[in-house]
Amino acid sequence: MGLWPSYFSKFFNGTANFTFYFHSHASMVAIWVLILIIQPIRIQKKKIQLHRLIGKISYLAYPLIIISIMLLSYKRQNRFGDA
């Protein structure tokens, strides 16, 4: 829901003109939200091994979110050229 006004709705009204950095950031945040939803469900269903695997994946996902934030910030400040 948090990505609807600033990201998804713009595809439907035709005003989407996002850069690669914006798409990568939105993708990483969406993956993080999915991890937050899936993790407690895996515990509730007693799928401990899968829960642990997803937990290990989160160790990679979080730094990628931070990197995507940094790249998006730099792009918005026009430090990088068009990508």
Secondary structure as UniProt FT lines:
FT   TURN            2..3
FT   HELIX           4..8
FT   HELIX           9..13
FT   HELIX           20..44
FT   TURN            45..46
FT   HELIX           48..76
FT   TURN            77..78
//
